[in-house]
Amino acid sequence: MSESPQTPQTPFHDLDQYVAIPRLTGLTASPDGTRLVATLQTLDGERTAYRTALWEVDPAGEAPARRLTRSAKGESSAVFTRSGDLLFTSARPDPDGKGADEPRSALWLLPAGGGEARVIASPQGGVSGPLVARDADTVSVGASLLPSAKDLAQDAELRKARKDQKVSAILHSGYPVRLWDHDLGPDEERRLVGDLASLVDEPAAPLPKAPRAEGATPAADEETPGKHLHLRDLTGAGRHLTDHAADLSADGTTLVTTWNVSDPGAAVRGTLVVHDTSTGERRVLVDDPDADTGAPRISPDGAWVAYVTESISSPDEAPVVRLALVPTDGSAEPVVLADDWDRWPGRPTWLPDGSGLLVQADDDGRGPVFLLTFSGSLPGADVVVEKVTSDDAVFSDLSVTPDGATLFALRSSYAAPAEPVRVDLAAFAASGAAGERTPVAATLLRSPVPAPALPGTLTEVETTAEDGTRVRAWLALPADVGPEAKAPLLLWIHGGPLGSWNAWSWRWNPWLMVAQGYAVLLPDPALSTGYGQEFVQRGWGAWGRAPFTDLMAITDAAEALPEIDETRTAAMGGSFGGYMANWVAGHTDRFQAVVTHASLWALDQFGPTTDASFYWAREMTPEMALENSPHLAVGDIRTPMLVIHGDKDYRVPVGEGLRLWFELLTKSGLPASDDGETVHRFLYYPDENHWILTPQNAKVWYQVVSAFLAERVLGETPELPATLG
């Protein structure tokens, strides 16, 4: 990134300051609603990685946040027990000297009354996603075991054998074989269950011990006796829990999980399964051949399971996402809730009395909290849908106090990163009758880190597309922009494609470019969520049509503003946004530069190579894929392009970037010269995935993007970072 001639005014004027901004990533409340714990991500001492720690936030918003944990490995996945103890996962060393040669994520307990945290469970495959019953001592964790392992002890033996013999081979008998950035197998995710009230004086999983002299201090790789949680395998072997979601009933007797099943064409579909935590009995609760199920939440009385259902799409029909409800005992068929509500709900949160569900849903460039209230007897009750929050923001990590009067959440928007907030549900309820109540604004709590000062202002732009559809966007403007000091325009295209530019992003942050004087346009074209089913359907199976024309229409509207210099423009995008950047490059010469990150290029080759090929097969027919493939217009590309790709990207494999790069140099309207010189650039990351996650690699990403745009859009000759050699 080019240096500012003045002292940086905000962290966005200096990349070193930017990557060091602490980032809030999670929030959880105690069962009684009196304690809040947030997860904060900070830059480590070497400035090469991010570490997480747990901080306590005052629910009243009066006392400053205080740090609870500190380690080089970090802590995450915090959850409270019914007695107020805090469970979390961490790969930090056990202070009692227990642990394997290689760090692994273990389950830790931090006592409510004070004292040091201690390990209570450390399976060889690590732990994840702890769940605790609200009114019982039952706990469930995810853990990876090798397929033939009957228990944790046998899993440890099998892992040692593979390690000692240096075997890395994985034999697959099904699909998929990898996910996002990691290989699947040979171990498989399972759900384990234990009783916190009966911590036993024995190791969680016996580890091989090396001989040592009498009286010597135990080595770091030895287990010594201590209070450990006895964990039982509840779900057994199989690939059914890959990337699963789960919930535990308040009394701890029932675990509900998503359960992957195989369909024709190597497809995978999610069902819902109920597990009895005492007997291990498993029963299918929802198995809809026409839909995927996800995000199950058990009602406070344990009688119902609310979940998200997403219809199986086809090349002609976009998916439809709804909430559904089913009795936990399976005594009745599932019921779709608010089928006429034209929004896509996220994971539900029950009101404490079971009278309704709180959900976040994308809505017109925001993500408010909505309340679905049951106005009759269940199931089949009429449902009233109301917007609860009035903020121009997205809410996540919802937790409701036992009296139902208060909602705690994280709030995020392009005006500020995630912050802890309190929503007065009692005031909302008192504002009127159901269906007529007034949304309320959230109250900001004292965060572990204040929101950074911004280098500009946020506004909105909208226009009307050729077919009469309203299209809108956020527009981030520099502070000193105006008719006499117009800003160059950057069109940033979001990924997904089923998504919205509505929440803060650290990976694609517009304020870094605003600090350099650019205006950044963040539009939601066809296929974006939050505008209704028809808005999604407009672009379904026709990526090069309505999404493209919507983008051009909103760019026209932005360029017509007096603050914008329409002669200096560029387009950027990642993932699907990268696809659109490629399509833009081949179908218009209006931009001075195009940046494409992790992008789809040749749709004929992409489908069978992505990590979820079965999903792509539902997206487009081979004929549709060719009709919408950017690579067929390579000869029309006359705009300099910066191609960015990570080798560990399994969602959009690196072959897309490699083929795009070669064809730019050999077939585009701006090919390389005979001596190899080219206006195009290729930024390649051997060790990054679909996202550029490590701090210094992210810094280089912004530096190279900034330099490329400065040269092509601003006519400058910037220096590239010295770290590129």
C-alpha positions in Angstrom: 0.0 0.0 0.0 1.4 3.4 -0.9 2.5 5.6 2.0 0.3 8.5 3.1 2.2 11.8 3.0 0.7 12.8 6.3 0.6 11.1 9.7 -2.0 8.3 9.6 -5.3 9.6 10.9 -7.0 6.2 11.3 -5.8 2.5 11.5 -6.9 2.3 7.8 -4.1 4.6 6.7 -1.5 2.2 7.9 -1.6 -1.6 7.2 0.5 -2.5 10.2 -2.1 -0.7 12.4 -4.9 -2.3 10.5 -3.8 -5.9 10.9 -3.2 -5.3 14.6 -6.8 -4.2 15.3 -8.4 -6.7 17.8 -11.4 -8.6 16.4 -14.4 -9.8 18.3 -15.5 -13.2 17.0 -18.0 -14.7 19.5 -20.3 -14.0 22.4 -22.0 -16.4 24.9 -24.2 -15.8 27.9 -24.5 -17.8 31.2 -27.8 -19.7 31.7 -29.0 -17.1 34.3 -28.1 -14.2 32.0 -25.8 -12.5 34.5 -22.5 -13.1 32.7 -21.3 -12.5 29.1 -18.1 -13.9 27.6 -16.7 -12.7 24.3 -13.9 -14.2 22.1 -11.3 -11.7 21.0 -8.8 -12.2 18.3 -5.5 -10.3 18.6 -2.2 -10.3 16.7 0.6 -12.3 18.3 4.0 -10.9 19.2 5.7 -11.9 15.9 2.8 -10.3 14.0 2.4 -13.5 11.9 -0.7 -15.1 13.4 -3.9 -14.2 15.3 -4.5 -15.6 18.8 -7.9 -15.7 20.6 -8.7 -15.0 24.3 -11.8 -14.9 26.4 -13.0 -11.7 27.9 -15.9 -11.0 30.2 -18.3 -8.3 29.2 -20.6 -6.5 31.7 -24.2 -7.2 30.7 -25.2 -3.9 32.2 -22.7 -2.0 30.1 -21.1 -0.2 33.1 -17.9 -2.0 34.0 -15.1 -2.4 31.5 -14.5 -5.8 29.9 -11.9 -7.9 31.7 -9.6 -10.6 30.3 -10.2 -14.2 31.5 -7.7 -16.3 29.6 -4.2 -15.8 28.1 -2.0 -18.3 26.2 0.0 -18.5 23.0 -2.4 -21.1 21.5 -5.5 -19.1 22.4 -9.0 -20.1 23.6 -12.4 -20.4 21.9 -15.8 -22.1 21.8 -16.8 -20.8 25.3 -19.9 -22.2 26.9 -21.3 -22.0 30.4 -22.3 -24.9 32.6 -25.4 -24.7 34.7 -23.3 -24.1 37.8 -21.6 -21.1 36.1 -18.2 -22.8 35.3 -16.9 -21.9 31.9 -15.9 -24.5 29.4 -13.7 -23.7 26.4 -11.4 -25.4 23.9 -7.7 -24.7 23.6 -4.5 -26.3 22.3 -2.4 -24.6 25.0 -0.2 -26.8 27.2 -1.7 -28.4 30.2 -0.1 -26.8 33.3 -0.1 -30.2 35.0 2.2 -31.6 32.3 -0.4 -33.7 30.6 -0.6 -33.9 26.8 0.7 -35.3 23.6 3.9 -34.5 21.7 1.8 -32.4 19.3 -0.6 -29.7 20.6 -4.2 -30.6 20.2 -7.4 -28.9 21.1 -8.6 -30.0 24.6 -11.6 -29.2 26.7 -10.8 -26.9 29.6 -12.8 -25.8 32.6 -12.5 -22.4 34.3 -14.3 -22.5 37.7 -17.0 -20.0 38.4 -15.6 -19.2 41.8 -12.1 -18.4 40.6 -8.9 -20.4 40.2 -6.9 -21.8 37.3 -8.4 -23.4 34.2 -7.6 -27.1 33.9 -8.0 -29.7 31.2 -10.9 -32.1 31.7 -10.9 -33.9 28.3 -8.2 -34.3 25.6 -9.0 -36.8 22.9 -6.2 -37.5 20.5 -8.2 -36.0 17.6 -9.0 -32.8 19.5 -12.4 -31.5 20.6 -14.7 -28.9 19.1 -18.2 -27.5 19.5 -18.9 -28.1 23.2 -22.5 -28.2 24.2 -23.8 -28.1 27.8 -27.3 -28.8 29.0 -28.9 -25.8 30.6 -30.5 -27.7 33.6 -28.2 -30.7 33.8 -24.5 -31.7 34.0 -24.5 -33.4 30.5 -21.9 -32.1 28.1 -21.3 -33.1 24.5 -18.3 -32.4 22.3 -17.3 -33.1 18.8 -14.1 -35.2 18.3 -12.4 -36.9 15.4 -11.7 -40.6 15.6 -10.3 -43.1 13.1 -13.0 -45.2 11.5 -12.1 -48.6 13.2 -11.6 -47.0 16.7 -14.1 -48.3 19.2 -13.2 -45.8 21.9 -10.7 -43.0 22.6 -8.0 -45.4 23.9 -8.0 -47.4 20.6 -8.0 -44.2 18.6 -4.8 -43.2 20.4 -3.2 -46.5 19.5 -4.2 -46.3 15.8 -3.0 -42.8 15.5 0.4 -43.7 17.0 0.8 -46.5 14.5 0.1 -44.3 11.6 2.5 -41.7 12.9 5.3 -44.1 13.7 5.1 -45.7 10.3 4.7 -42.3 8.6 1.5 -43.3 6.8 -0.5 -40.4 5.4 -2.6 -42.4 2.8 -6.4 -42.1 2.9 -8.7 -44.7 1.3 -12.0 -43.2 0.4 -15.2 -45.1 -0.4 -17.5 -42.1 -0.7 -17.8 -38.4 -1.4 -16.7 -35.7 -0.6 -13.0 -36.2 -0.1 -12.1 -32.6 1.0 -13.8 -29.5 2.3 -12.8 -25.8 1.8 -9.1 -26.1 2.7 -8.5 -29.5 4.3 -8.6 -33.2 3.4 -11.4 -35.4 4.9 -10.3 -38.6 6.5 -9.0 -40.9 7.6 -10.6 -39.7 10.9 -14.2 -38.9 11.1 -16.2 -36.5 13.3 -18.2 -38.0 16.1 -20.2 -36.7 19.0 -19.1 -37.7 22.5 -21.1 -37.2 25.7 -20.1 -37.1 29.4 -21.4 -36.1 32.8 -19.7 -33.1 34.5 -20.9 -34.2 37.9 -18.9 -37.4 37.8 -15.4 -36.2 36.8 -13.2 -39.3 37.4 -9.6 -39.6 38.7 -8.1 -41.0 35.6 -6.7 -39.8 32.3 -9.2 -38.8 29.6 -7.4 -41.1 27.1 -4.3 -43.3 27.9 -1.2 -42.2 26.1 1.9 -44.3 25.5 4.5 -43.5 28.1 8.3 -43.6 27.7 10.3 -45.2 30.5 11.7 -42.7 33.0 13.9 -42.9 36.1 12.3 -43.3 39.5 11.4 -40.0 41.0 11.8 -38.1 37.8 9.4 -35.3 36.9 6.7 -36.5 34.4 7.5 -35.4 30.8 5.1 -33.2 28.9 3.9 -36.1 26.8 2.8 -38.2 29.8 -0.6 -38.3 31.4 -0.8 -38.0 35.2 -4.0 -38.7 37.2 -6.4 -35.8 37.5 -10.1 -35.0 37.3 -11.1 -35.9 33.8 -14.4 -36.2 32.0 -15.3 -39.7 30.9 -16.5 -39.4 27.4 -18.7 -41.9 25.5 -19.0 -42.2 21.8 -22.6 -41.4 21.0 -22.8 -41.4 17.2 -20.3 -44.1 16.0 -18.2 -44.4 12.9 -19.2 -42.9 9.5 -19.0 -39.6 7.6 -22.4 -38.5 8.8 -21.2 -35.6 11.0 -18.9 -33.8 8.6 -19.5 -30.1 9.1 -22.5 -30.8 11.3 -24.7 -28.8 13.6 -26.1 -30.0 16.9 -28.1 -29.0 20.0 -28.5 -30.5 23.4 -31.8 -30.4 25.3 -32.1 -28.5 28.6 -32.3 -31.7 30.6 -29.4 -33.3 28.8 -31.3 -36.4 27.7 -31.5 -35.6 24.0 -28.9 -34.6 21.4 -30.2 -33.5 18.0 -27.6 -33.4 15.1 -27.6 -32.9 11.4 -26.8 -36.3 9.8 -25.4 -36.5 6.3 -26.8 -39.2 4.0 -25.8 -40.1 0.4 -28.0 -39.4 -2.6 -27.6 -40.4 -6.2 -24.9 -38.7 -8.2 -22.5 -38.7 -5.2 -24.7 -36.1 -3.6 -24.8 -35.4 0.1 -28.0 -34.3 1.9 -28.5 -33.3 5.5 -31.2 -35.0 7.7 -31.9 -34.6 11.4 -31.3 -37.3 13.9 -32.2 -37.6 17.6 -29.7 -39.4 20.0 -30.6 -40.6 23.5 -27.6 -39.5 25.5 -28.1 -42.3 28.1 -28.8 -45.4 25.9 -27.2 -44.2 22.6 -30.4 -45.0 20.7 -30.6 -43.1 17.5 -33.7 -42.2 15.6 -34.3 -40.3 12.4 -36.4 -37.2 13.0 -36.4 -35.4 9.6 -35.5 -37.0 6.3 -36.8 -34.9 3.4 -35.6 -36.0 0.0 -36.3 -32.6 -1.4 -34.5 -30.5 1.2 -31.3 -30.1 3.3 -31.8 -29.6 7.0 -29.6 -27.6 9.4 -29.2 -25.5 12.5 -31.4 -27.5 14.9 -32.5 -25.9 18.2 -34.5 -27.8 20.8 -37.3 -25.9 22.6 -36.8 -25.1 26.3 -39.3 -27.9 27.3 -37.6 -30.4 25.0 -40.8 -31.1 23.1 -40.0 -29.4 19.7 -37.1 -29.0 17.4 -36.9 -25.8 15.2 -34.5 -26.0 12.3 -33.7 -24.5 8.9 -34.8 -26.3 5.8 -33.4 -25.5 2.4 -35.0 -27.0 -0.7 -32.7 -28.9 -3.1 -32.1 -26.6 -6.0 -32.1 -27.4 -9.7 -30.7 -25.5 -12.7 -34.1 -23.9 -13.1 -35.2 -23.3 -9.5 -33.2 -21.5 -6.8 -33.3 -22.9 -3.2 -36.0 -21.8 -0.8 -34.9 -21.4 2.8 -37.5 -21.5 5.6 -37.8 -22.4 9.3 -39.6 -25.6 10.2 -40.8 -27.2 13.4 -41.1 -30.9 14.3 -42.0 -32.7 17.6 -38.9 -34.2 19.2 -40.6 -37.5 19.6 -41.5 -37.6 15.9 -45.2 -37.9 16.6 -46.1 -35.5 13.8 -44.8 -34.4 10.5 -42.6 -31.2 10.3 -44.4 -27.9 9.7 -42.9 -25.0 7.7 -43.2 -21.8 9.6 -44.1 -18.4 8.0 -43.9 -19.9 4.5 -45.2 -16.5 3.1 -42.4 -14.6 4.7 -40.1 -13.7 1.8 -36.8 -13.8 3.7 -34.2 -16.5 4.4 -33.9 -17.1 8.2 -30.8 -18.1 10.0 -30.3 -20.3 13.0 -33.2 -19.9 15.4 -33.1 -19.0 19.1 -36.1 -20.0 21.3 -37.8 -17.6 23.7 -37.5 -19.0 27.2 -41.2 -19.7 27.4 -41.3 -21.5 24.0 -43.7 -19.0 22.5 -41.6 -18.0 19.6 -38.3 -17.9 17.9 -35.7 -15.1 17.3 -33.8 -15.3 14.0 -31.5 -13.1 12.0 -32.3 -12.7 8.3 -30.7 -10.6 5.6 -33.0 -7.7 4.8 -32.3 -4.9 2.3 -28.6 -4.7 3.0 -29.0 -5.3 6.8 -29.5 -8.3 9.0 -32.0 -7.5 11.7 -33.4 -9.8 14.4 -36.9 -11.0 13.7 -39.4 -12.6 16.1 -41.6 -15.4 14.9 -44.5 -15.7 17.4 -46.8 -18.7 17.5 -50.4 -17.4 17.9 -52.1 -20.8 18.2 -51.5 -24.3 19.3 -48.5 -26.2 17.9 -48.0 -27.5 15.3 -49.9 -25.8 12.5 -50.1 -22.5 14.4 -50.4 -19.2 12.7 -47.1 -17.4 12.9 -46.6 -13.6 13.2 -43.3 -12.3 11.9 -42.0 -9.0 13.3 -38.8 -7.0 13.0 -37.3 -6.5 16.4 -34.2 -4.4 15.8 -34.0 -1.1 14.0 -30.2 -0.8 13.6 -28.7 -0.6 10.1 -26.6 -3.7 11.0 -26.4 -7.5 11.2 -26.9 -9.4 14.4 -25.3 -12.7 15.4 -24.6 -14.9 18.5 -28.0 -14.4 20.0 -28.6 -15.2 23.7 -31.9 -14.5 25.6 -32.1 -14.0 29.4 -34.3 -16.5 31.3 -37.1 -13.9 31.8 -37.2 -13.2 28.0 -36.7 -9.5 28.7 -33.2 -9.0 27.2 -31.4 -10.2 24.1 -27.6 -10.1 24.0 -25.8 -10.3 20.6 -23.0 -9.2 18.4 -23.8 -6.3 16.0 -21.8 -5.6 12.9 -22.1 -3.3 9.9 -19.9 -1.4 7.5 -19.9 1.4 10.0 -18.3 -0.8 12.7 -16.9 -4.3 13.3 -18.6 -6.8 15.6 -19.5 -5.2 19.0 -21.5 -6.6 22.0 -25.0 -5.2 22.4 -28.1 -5.5 24.5 -31.6 -5.4 23.0 -34.6 -4.6 25.2 -37.1 -7.2 24.3 -39.4 -6.1 27.1 -39.6 -2.6 25.5 -40.3 -4.1 22.2 -43.1 -6.3 23.6 -44.6 -3.2 25.3 -44.6 -1.1 22.2 -47.8 -2.6 20.8 -49.8 -5.7 20.0 -48.3 -8.6 18.1 -47.8 -7.6 14.5 -47.9 -3.9 15.3 -44.9 -3.5 17.5 -42.1 -1.0 16.9 -38.5 -2.2 16.3 -36.0 -1.0 18.9 -32.4 0.1 18.7 -29.7 -2.0 20.4 -27.6 -0.6 23.3 -23.9 -0.9 22.9 -22.1 -2.6 25.8 -18.5 -2.0 26.8 -16.5 -4.0 24.3 -13.0 -5.4 25.0 -11.9 -3.1 22.1 -13.5 0.1 20.8 -14.6 0.4 17.2 -11.8 2.0 15.0 -12.3 5.5 13.6 -13.3 5.5 10.0 -11.6 7.5 7.2 -14.9 8.4 5.6 -18.6 8.1 5.6 -21.1 5.4 4.6 -24.1 6.1 2.4 -26.5 4.2 0.1 -27.1 4.2 -3.6 -30.0 2.7 -5.5 -31.2 2.5 -9.1 -33.7 0.7 -11.3 -32.5 -2.2 -13.5 -33.6 -2.8 -17.1 -36.5 -5.1 -15.9 -37.7 -2.5 -13.4 -36.2 -4.2 -10.3 -34.8 -2.0 -7.6 -31.0 -2.5 -7.0 -29.2 -1.0 -4.1 -25.6 -0.7 -2.7 -23.6 0.7 0.2 -21.1 3.4 -0.9 -18.1 4.2 1.3 -16.8 7.7 0.6 -13.5 9.4 1.6 -13.9 12.2 4.2 -12.7 14.9 1.9 -14.6 13.9 -1.2 -16.8 16.4 -3.0 -17.6 18.0 -6.4 -14.3 19.8 -6.3 -12.4 16.7 -5.2 -13.9 13.7 -6.9 -13.0 10.2 -5.9 -12.1 7.3 -8.2 -14.6 4.5 -8.0 -13.9 0.8 -7.0 -16.8 -1.6 -7.7 -16.5 -4.5 -5.2 -18.6 -7.5 -6.0 -19.5 -9.9 -3.2 -19.1 -13.7 -3.3 -21.6 -16.4 -2.5 -23.4 -15.7 -4.7 -26.2 -16.1 -2.2 -25.1 -13.3 0.2 -25.2 -9.6 0.8 -22.7 -6.8 1.5 -24.2 -6.1 4.9 -21.7 -7.0 7.6 -18.1 -5.9 8.4 -15.4 -7.8 6.6 -11.7 -7.9 7.7 -10.7 -9.7 4.5 -12.3 -7.3 2.0 -12.4 -4.1 4.0 -13.4 -1.0 1.9 -12.1 1.5 4.4 -8.5 0.6 3.5 -9.2 1.8 0.0 -11.2 4.8 1.2 -8.2 5.9 3.2 -6.3 6.1 -0.1 -9.0 8.3 -1.6 -11.2 5.8 -3.4 -15.0 5.6 -3.2 -16.0 1.9 -2.8 -19.3 0.7 -4.1 -20.7 -2.5 -2.4 -23.8 -3.6 -4.4 -26.2 -6.4 -4.0 -27.1 -7.6 -7.6 -29.4 -10.4 -8.6 -28.7 -13.6 -6.5 -28.2 -11.5 -3.4 -30.1 -12.4 -0.2 -32.4 -10.0 1.7 -34.5 -8.9 -1.3 -36.9 -11.8 -1.7 -37.1 -15.0 -3.5 -37.7 -13.5 -6.9 -34.5 -11.4 -6.6 -32.5 -14.6 -6.2 -34.4 -16.3 -9.0 -33.6 -13.5 -11.4 -30.0 -14.6 -11.6 -30.4 -18.3 -11.0 -28.6 -20.3 -13.7 -27.9 -17.1 -15.6 -24.9 -15.5 -13.8 -23.8 -13.5 -16.8 -27.2 -11.9 -17.2 -29.1 -10.1 -14.4 -26.2 -10.1 -11.9 -24.0 -8.4 -14.6 -26.6 -5.9 -15.8 -27.5 -5.0 -12.2 -23.9 -4.3 -11.4 -23.5 -2.1 -14.5 -26.7 -0.2 -13.6 -25.7 0.5 -10.0 -22.2 1.5 -11.3 -23.9 4.0 -13.6 -25.9 5.4 -10.7 -22.7 5.8 -8.6 -20.8 7.4 -11.4 -23.5 10.0 -11.8 -22.9 11.3 -8.3 -21.1 14.6 -8.1 -18.5 13.0 -5.7 -17.4 10.4 -8.2 -14.8 10.6 -11.0 -16.3 8.4 -13.6 -13.0 8.5 -15.7 -11.1 6.5 -13.0 -12.8 3.2 -12.1 -11.9 -0.4 -11.4 -13.8 -3.6 -10.5 -12.9 -6.2 -8.0 -14.4 -9.5 -6.6 -13.6 -12.7 -4.9 -15.1 -16.2 -5.3 -18.4 -15.6 -7.1 -17.4 -12.0 -7.1 -14.2 -13.1 -8.8 -16.3 -14.9 -11.4 -18.2 -11.7 -12.0 -15.0 -9.7 -12.2 -13.8 -12.1 -15.0 -17.2 -11.8 -16.7 -17.0 -8.0 -16.4 -13.5 -8.0 -18.0 -14.7 -10.0 -21.0 -17.9 -8.0 -21.5 -17.0 -4.3 -21.0 -14.0 -2.0 -21.3 -15.4 0.6 -19.0 -12.9 -0.1 -16.1 -9.2 0.7 -16.1 -8.3 -2.4 -14.0 -9.9 -5.6 -12.8 -8.9 -7.6 -9.7 -10.1 -11.2 -9.5 -9.6 -13.3 -6.4 -10.2 -17.1 -6.0 -12.3 -16.9 -9.1 -14.3 -19.3 -11.3 -13.0 -19.0 -14.9 -13.8 -22.1 -17.0 -17.1 -23.5 -15.8 -16.7 -26.7 -17.9 -13.7 -27.7 -15.8 -14.7 -26.1 -12.4 -17.7 -28.4 -11.6 -16.0 -31.8 -11.3 -13.0 -30.3 -9.4 -14.6 -28.3 -6.6 -15.0 -29.8 -3.2 -18.8 -30.1 -3.6 -19.3 -31.1 -7.2 -22.8 -32.5 -6.5 -23.9 -29.0 -5.5 -22.6 -27.5 -8.7 -24.4 -30.1 -10.7 -27.6 -28.7 -9.3 -26.6 -25.2 -10.2 -26.4 -25.3 -14.0 -26.7 -27.8 -16.8 -23.6 -28.2 -19.0 -25.2 -26.0 -21.6 -25.9 -23.3 -19.0 -22.4 -23.5 -17.7 -20.9 -22.9 -21.1 -23.3 -20.1 -21.8 -22.2 -18.4 -18.6 -18.5 -19.3 -18.6 -16.1 -16.2 -18.7 -13.3 -18.1 -20.4 -15.2 -18.0 -23.7 -14.8 -14.2 -23.8 -11.1 -14.2 -23.1 -10.4 -12.7 -26.5 -12.4 -9.7 -25.6 -10.5 -8.9 -22.5 -8.7 -5.6 -23.0 -8.4 -4.5 -19.4 -5.3 -5.2 -17.2 -6.1 -7.9 -14.7 -4.6 -8.9 -11.3 -5.3 -12.6 -10.7 -5.1 -13.8 -7.1 -5.3 -17.5 -6.0 -4.3 -19.7 -3.1 -3.1 -23.2 -3.7 -5.1 -24.6 -0.7 -8.4 -23.4 -2.1 -10.5 -26.5 -2.6 -13.8 -24.6 -3.1 -12.4 -22.9 -6.2 -9.4 -25.0 -7.1 -6.2 -23.3 -8.1 -6.5 -24.8 -11.6 -9.1 -22.0 -12.3 -6.5 -19.3 -11.5 -3.7 -21.1 -13.4 -5.8 -21.5 -16.6 -7.0 -17.9 -16.3 -3.4 -16.7 -16.1 -2.2 -18.8 -19.0 -5.1 -17.7 -21.2 -4.7 -14.0 -20.3 -1.2 -14.2 -21.5 -1.9 -16.2 -24.7 -5.5 -15.5 -25.8 -6.7 -12.2 -24.4 -7.0 -8.9 -26.2 -3.9 -7.9 -24.1 -1.6 -10.9 -24.5 2.0 -11.0 -23.3 4.5 -9.7 -25.8 7.0 -12.0 -27.5 9.5 -11.3 -24.7 7.0 -12.2 -22.0 6.1 -8.7 -20.8 2.5 -8.3 -19.7 0.2 -5.7 -18.1 -1.5 -8.5 -16.1 -0.3 -9.8 -12.8 -0.7 -13.1 -10.8 -0.4 -13.0 -7.0 -0.1 -16.6 -5.9 -0.2 -18.0 -2.3 1.2 -21.6 -1.9 -0.1 -21.9 1.6 -3.4 -19.9 1.7 -6.9 -21.2 0.9 -10.1 -19.5 -0.4 -9.3 -16.7 2.0 -6.0 -15.0 2.8 -6.0 -15.4 6.5 -2.5 -14.9 7.9 -1.7 -11.3 8.8 1.4 -10.7 6.8 0.0 -12.4 3.7 -3.2 -10.3 4.1 -1.0 -7.2 4.3 0.8 -8.2 1.0 -2.7 -8.8 -0.6 -3.7 -5.2 0.1 -0.3 -3.9 -0.9 -0.3 -5.6 -4.2 -4.0 -4.7 -5.0 -3.3 -1.1 -4.0 -0.2 -0.9 -6.2 -1.9 -2.5 -9.2 -4.8 0.0 -8.9 -2.6 2.9 -8.3 -0.7 2.2 -11.5 -3.7 1.5 -13.7 -6.3 3.8 -12.2 -4.3 6.7 -10.7 -1.4 6.6 -13.2 1.1 6.3 -10.4 4.3 4.2 -10.1 4.1 2.7 -6.7 6.7 0.4 -5.1 5.8 -3.2 -4.3 6.4 -4.6 -0.8 10.0 -5.7 -0.1 8.7 -9.0 1.3 7.9 -10.1 -2.3 11.6 -10.1 -2.9 
